[in-house]
Amino acid sequence: MWCLVSQANSVILEVQVDPRAIGRECLEK
């Protein structure tokens, strides 16, 4: 599963994460 992470400097990252950890992974990054 892919998670889009927006950073403060307007960079958007696509991070592949385990669906079972999706919420936690997105919040930490």
Residue frames as a rotation matrix with the C-alpha (Angstrom) as fourth column:
MET 1
0.583 0.812 0.000 0.00
0.812 -0.583 0.000 0.00
0.000 0.000 -1.000 0.00
TRP 2
-0.382 -0.735 0.559 1.23
0.730 -0.612 -0.305 3.50
0.567 0.292 0.771 -0.77
CYS 3
0.432 0.432 -0.792 1.13
0.829 -0.537 0.159 6.48
-0.357 -0.725 -0.589 1.56
LEU 4
0.178 -0.344 0.922 1.58
0.566 -0.730 -0.382 10.06
0.805 0.590 0.065 0.36
VAL 5
0.273 -0.188 -0.943 3.49
0.913 -0.257 0.316 12.17
-0.302 -0.948 0.101 2.86
SER 6
0.600 -0.056 0.798 3.59
0.365 -0.869 -0.334 15.97
0.713 0.492 -0.501 2.54
GLN 7
-0.105 -0.722 -0.684 6.58
0.994 -0.059 -0.091 17.62
0.025 -0.689 0.724 4.15
ALA 8
0.375 0.250 -0.893 6.89
0.517 -0.856 -0.023 21.20
-0.770 -0.453 -0.450 5.38
ASN 9
-0.447 -0.648 -0.617 9.08
-0.197 -0.602 0.774 22.12
-0.873 0.467 0.141 2.38
SER 10
0.275 0.739 -0.615 6.33
-0.804 -0.175 -0.569 21.13
-0.528 0.651 0.546 -0.09
VAL 11
-0.660 -0.501 -0.560 8.00
-0.713 0.653 0.255 17.84
0.238 0.568 -0.788 -1.01
ILE 12
0.459 0.838 0.295 5.57
-0.872 0.488 -0.031 14.95
-0.170 -0.243 0.955 -1.41
LEU 13
-0.684 -0.729 0.037 6.93
-0.723 0.683 0.102 11.47
-0.100 0.043 -0.994 -0.77
GLU 14
0.475 0.745 -0.469 5.37
-0.723 0.634 0.274 8.19
0.502 0.208 0.840 -1.82
VAL 15
-0.548 -0.653 0.523 6.11
-0.836 0.439 -0.329 5.61
-0.015 -0.618 -0.786 0.84
GLN 16
0.034 0.531 -0.846 5.21
-0.379 0.791 0.481 1.95
0.925 0.304 0.228 0.54
VAL 17
-0.581 -0.170 0.796 4.02
-0.811 0.037 -0.584 0.62
0.070 -0.985 -0.160 3.89
ASP 18
-0.918 0.293 -0.268 2.46
0.319 0.946 -0.056 -2.46
0.237 -0.137 -0.962 5.40
PRO 19
-0.237 0.918 0.317 -1.36
-0.044 -0.337 0.941 -2.07
0.971 0.209 0.120 5.41
ARG 20
0.394 0.397 -0.829 -1.45
0.741 0.396 0.542 -3.20
0.544 -0.828 -0.138 9.06
ALA 21
-0.140 -0.541 -0.829 0.82
0.886 -0.442 0.139 -0.32
-0.441 -0.715 0.542 10.06
ILE 22
-0.098 0.098 0.990 -0.56
0.847 -0.514 0.135 2.28
0.523 0.852 -0.033 7.64
GLY 23
0.823 0.500 0.270 -1.76
0.297 -0.784 0.546 4.83
0.485 -0.369 -0.793 10.19
ARG 24
0.756 -0.572 -0.318 1.32
0.297 -0.134 0.946 4.70
-0.584 -0.809 0.068 12.36
GLU 25
-0.128 -0.846 0.517 3.79
0.917 0.098 0.387 4.78
-0.378 0.524 0.763 9.46
CYS 26
0.133 0.251 0.959 2.11
0.732 -0.677 0.076 7.81
0.668 0.692 -0.274 7.89
LEU 27
0.958 0.275 0.079 2.05
0.144 -0.700 0.699 9.73
0.248 -0.659 -0.711 11.16
GLU 28
0.547 -0.812 -0.203 5.70
0.465 0.094 0.880 9.00
-0.696 -0.576 0.429 11.99
LYS 29
-0.376 -0.696 0.612 6.97
0.905 -0.133 0.405 10.13
-0.200 0.706 0.680 8.59
